[in-house]
Amino acid sequence: MNKIVSIALLVGGVLLMIFGINATDSFSSDVSRFFTGSPTDKAVWMLVGGTVATVVGLVWTLRNWKQA
């Protein structure tokens, strides 16, 4: 069960990072970057959340793999 959750976190984190990268290249992010100097909050949170989920999923996957 833990292996399924850890792999799901890993895959979900990678997908969230991909969506975050695509969101930083969007028109709304370009407009936000023009006025504020940074991309939209949504894009930043997707990147941060994806990174955290990927790291946690990777650590749990490796830990479960070593125990097996």
C-alpha positions in Angstrom: 0.0 0.0 0.0 2.8 2.4 0.9 4.5 1.7 -2.5 1.3 2.7 -4.3 1.0 5.9 -2.4 4.7 6.8 -2.8 4.6 6.2 -6.6 1.4 8.1 -6.9 3.0 11.1 -5.1 6.1 10.8 -7.3 4.0 10.8 -10.5 1.6 13.4 -9.3 4.5 15.7 -8.3 6.1 15.4 -11.7 2.8 16.1 -13.4 2.2 19.1 -11.2 5.7 20.5 -12.0 4.9 20.0 -15.7 1.7 21.9 -15.4 3.5 24.6 -13.4 6.1 25.0 -16.1 3.4 25.3 -18.7 1.6 27.9 -16.5 4.7 30.1 -16.3 4.7 30.3 -20.1 1.0 31.3 -20.3 -0.2 34.7 -21.4 -1.5 35.6 -17.9 1.8 34.8 -16.4 3.5 37.0 -19.0 1.2 39.9 -18.1 1.8 39.3 -14.4 5.6 39.2 -15.0 5.4 42.4 -17.0 3.7 44.3 -14.1 5.2 42.6 -11.0 8.3 40.9 -12.2 7.1 37.4 -11.2 4.8 34.8 -12.7 1.3 34.2 -11.3 0.8 32.8 -7.8 -0.9 29.7 -9.3 2.1 28.9 -11.4 4.5 29.3 -8.5 2.4 27.2 -6.1 2.1 24.4 -8.7 5.9 24.4 -9.1 6.5 24.4 -5.3 3.8 21.8 -4.6 5.1 19.6 -7.5 8.6 19.8 -6.2 7.6 18.9 -2.6 5.4 16.0 -3.8 8.1 14.7 -6.1 10.8 14.8 -3.3 8.5 13.1 -0.8 7.4 10.5 -3.3 11.0 9.8 -4.3 12.2 9.5 -0.7 9.3 7.1 0.2 9.8 5.1 -2.9 13.5 4.6 -2.3 12.9 3.8 1.4 10.2 1.2 0.5 12.5 -0.2 -2.2 15.4 -0.7 0.3 13.2 -2.4 2.9 11.8 -4.9 0.4 
